[in-house]
């Protein structure tokens, strides 16, 4: 579904049937502890781009909210885990490297 930022995100939910105006981010609401969501967070969220680049079913995203300064804007940051290999904190757009083997052109091994 399209977010308020105009991006397609599988975690965003909007219910507009018969005048309703219910919007939520199911990724943030499922985190422990749940994070309060506002529409402005969609503009800084990296999750739609991660979903376009990596469709691995073993990818687990753990969201958190950070501020650059104490009174600055809130931004969504994501920690990544792989449920298959157990790897943590890798580049989510590339993947862990074990679930889907990269071709040699991307790894630099041209031998």
VENMOTA-V266644 format. One line per field, one symbol per residue. ss: DSSP state (h for helix, s for strand, l for the rest). burial: # if it has 9 or more other ideal C-beta (glycine too) atoms within 8 Angstrom, else .. Layout:
ss: ???
burial: ???
This chain:
ss: lslllllslllsssslhhhllsssshhhhlllllllllhhhhhlllhhhhhhhlllllsssssssssllllllssssssssslllllslllllllllllllllhhhhllll
burial: ..#...#.#.###.........#######.#...#.#...##.########..#.#.##.#####.#......#########....#..#.#.####.#....#.......
